[in-house]
Amino acid sequence: LSDASITTIAEMITSSRSTKVLATGAYVAPGAVLAHNAQGLGYNVSLSDGSTTSMINDVRLLQPGDCLLSFSIWKTSSSIVPLCELAKERGVRLIVIADQHSQLAELADQLVLVPSEGVGPMASVTCAVSVAQSIVGAIANVDTQHSAAMLEELQTMWSRTQAVISD
């Protein structure tokens, strides 16, 4: 993990018309963090965590130059690798967050390796969430004026709809 790789990933996402985050199981959590916060900054980043047929539709709608970000940690759902292969064939740039070199990692345009060892028998999502937060921070820094304007607009909408109430 380096600042340069995180900055490159942020630039890939901010220059894309659309970014889909494919996530299954526990890795929906860091995927949701990334997608939700990138949307708050005004970028078209969405989480695809539904059925395989839903994921197929999401990947199918990506265009050349768009991004697909996926996790390959501990165990990877069988549909993720062929979906990433299809996306690459369509000119979509692939970002992979993985805990080891794998078939999916080998396809990546940008790869971030993270540890996944946990306290018990399950893989930990702690490092993947940290990487997601790092990417969001770098996205905010790509265009700080845009980020500030989008966050101000978001705050206005939260206040107007009373979606978020501050004490």
C-alpha positions as CSV (number, residue, x, y, z in Angstrom):
1,L,0.0,0.0,0.0
2,S,1.4,3.4,-1.0
3,D,0.1,6.9,-1.2
4,A,0.8,6.8,-5.0
5,S,-1.4,3.7,-5.5
6,I,-4.2,5.1,-3.5
7,T,-3.9,8.4,-5.4
8,T,-4.0,6.6,-8.7
9,I,-7.1,4.6,-7.7
10,A,-8.8,7.9,-6.6
11,E,-8.0,9.5,-10.0
12,M,-9.3,6.4,-11.8
13,I,-12.6,6.7,-9.9
14,T,-13.0,10.5,-10.3
15,S,-12.2,10.4,-14.0
16,S,-14.8,7.6,-14.6
17,R,-18.3,8.2,-15.7
18,S,-19.3,5.3,-13.4
19,T,-17.7,3.0,-10.9
20,K,-19.2,-0.2,-9.6
21,V,-18.0,-1.9,-6.5
22,L,-18.6,-5.7,-6.6
23,A,-18.7,-7.1,-3.1
24,T,-20.1,-10.2,-1.4
25,G,-20.3,-11.5,2.1
26,A,-18.5,-9.5,4.8
27,Y,-16.7,-7.4,2.1
28,V,-20.0,-5.7,1.4
29,A,-19.1,-3.5,4.5
30,P,-15.9,-1.9,3.0
31,G,-17.7,-1.7,-0.4
32,A,-20.6,0.2,1.2
33,V,-18.2,2.6,3.0
34,L,-16.4,3.4,-0.3
35,A,-19.5,3.8,-2.4
36,H,-21.5,5.8,0.1
37,N,-18.8,8.2,0.9
38,A,-17.7,8.6,-2.8
39,Q,-21.3,9.5,-3.6
40,G,-21.3,12.1,-0.8
41,L,-18.3,13.6,-2.6
42,G,-20.4,13.8,-5.8
43,Y,-19.1,10.8,-7.8
44,N,-21.1,8.0,-9.5
45,V,-19.9,5.1,-7.4
46,S,-22.4,2.4,-6.5
47,L,-22.3,-0.9,-4.6
48,S,-23.3,-4.1,-6.5
49,D,-23.9,-6.7,-3.8
50,G,-27.0,-8.4,-5.0
51,S,-27.6,-11.6,-7.0
52,T,-25.3,-12.7,-9.7
53,T,-27.8,-11.6,-12.3
54,S,-27.9,-8.1,-10.8
55,M,-24.1,-8.0,-10.8
56,I,-24.2,-9.0,-14.5
57,N,-26.5,-6.1,-15.3
58,D,-24.3,-3.7,-13.3
59,V,-21.1,-4.8,-15.1
60,R,-23.0,-4.8,-18.5
61,L,-23.8,-1.1,-18.1
62,L,-20.2,-0.1,-17.6
63,Q,-18.5,1.5,-20.6
64,P,-14.9,1.7,-21.7
65,G,-13.0,3.9,-19.2
66,D,-15.3,3.2,-16.3
67,C,-14.1,1.4,-13.2
68,L,-14.9,-1.8,-11.5
69,L,-13.6,-2.3,-8.0
70,S,-13.7,-5.7,-6.4
71,F,-12.5,-7.5,-3.3
72,S,-10.7,-10.8,-3.5
73,I,-10.1,-11.6,0.2
74,W,-10.2,-15.0,1.9
75,K,-12.6,-16.6,-0.6
76,T,-14.0,-15.0,-3.7
77,S,-17.5,-15.8,-5.0
78,S,-17.3,-17.8,-8.2
79,S,-19.1,-15.2,-10.3
80,I,-16.7,-12.3,-9.5
81,V,-13.7,-13.5,-11.6
82,P,-15.7,-14.0,-14.8
83,L,-17.5,-10.7,-14.3
84,C,-14.2,-8.9,-13.9
85,E,-12.9,-10.7,-17.0
86,L,-15.9,-9.5,-19.0
87,A,-15.5,-6.0,-17.7
88,K,-11.8,-5.9,-18.8
89,E,-12.8,-7.2,-22.2
90,R,-15.2,-4.3,-22.5
91,G,-12.4,-1.7,-21.7
92,V,-13.4,-1.2,-18.0
93,R,-10.5,-0.5,-15.7
94,L,-10.2,-3.0,-12.8
95,I,-9.2,-2.2,-9.2
96,V,-8.8,-5.1,-6.9
97,I,-8.3,-5.1,-3.1
98,A,-7.0,-8.6,-2.2
99,D,-5.2,-10.4,0.6
100,Q,-3.0,-12.5,-1.8
101,H,-2.0,-12.7,-5.4
102,S,-4.9,-14.6,-7.1
103,Q,-6.5,-14.9,-10.5
104,L,-8.5,-11.7,-9.8
105,A,-5.4,-9.9,-8.6
106,E,-3.6,-10.8,-11.9
107,L,-6.4,-9.1,-13.9
108,A,-6.1,-5.8,-11.9
109,D,-5.1,-2.5,-13.4
110,Q,-4.5,-1.4,-9.8
111,L,-4.0,-3.9,-7.0
112,V,-3.9,-3.2,-3.2
113,L,-2.8,-6.1,-1.0
114,V,-4.2,-6.1,2.5
115,P,-3.8,-8.5,5.4
116,S,-7.0,-10.4,6.3
117,E,-6.0,-12.4,9.4
118,G,-8.6,-12.2,12.1
119,V,-8.9,-13.2,15.7
120,G,-11.1,-16.2,15.0
121,P,-11.8,-18.4,12.0
122,M,-13.2,-15.6,9.9
123,A,-11.2,-13.2,7.7
124,S,-11.0,-9.6,9.1
125,V,-12.4,-6.7,7.2
126,T,-10.5,-4.1,9.2
127,C,-7.7,-3.5,6.7
128,A,-10.1,-3.5,3.8
129,V,-12.2,-0.8,5.5
130,S,-9.1,1.2,6.2
131,V,-8.1,1.0,2.5
132,A,-11.7,2.1,1.5
133,Q,-11.4,5.1,3.8
134,S,-8.0,5.9,2.4
135,I,-9.4,5.9,-1.1
136,V,-12.3,8.1,-0.1
137,G,-9.8,10.6,1.4
138,A,-7.8,10.6,-1.8
139,I,-11.0,11.1,-3.8
140,A,-11.8,14.1,-1.7
141,N,-8.3,15.5,-2.4
142,V,-8.4,15.1,-6.2
143,D,-10.6,18.3,-6.5
144,T,-11.0,19.9,-3.1
145,Q,-13.3,22.6,-4.3
146,H,-15.6,20.1,-5.9
147,S,-15.6,17.9,-2.8
148,A,-16.4,20.9,-0.6
149,A,-19.2,22.0,-2.8
150,M,-20.7,18.5,-2.9
151,L,-20.5,18.1,0.9
152,E,-22.1,21.5,1.4
153,E,-24.9,20.5,-1.0
154,L,-25.3,17.2,0.8
155,Q,-25.5,19.0,4.2
156,T,-28.2,21.3,2.8
157,M,-30.2,18.3,1.5
158,W,-29.8,16.5,4.8
159,S,-31.1,19.6,6.7
160,R,-33.9,20.3,4.4
161,T,-35.2,16.7,4.5
162,Q,-34.3,16.3,8.2
163,A,-32.6,13.0,7.2
164,V,-29.9,13.9,9.7
165,I,-30.7,15.7,12.9
166,S,-27.8,17.2,14.9
167,D,-28.1,17.7,18.6
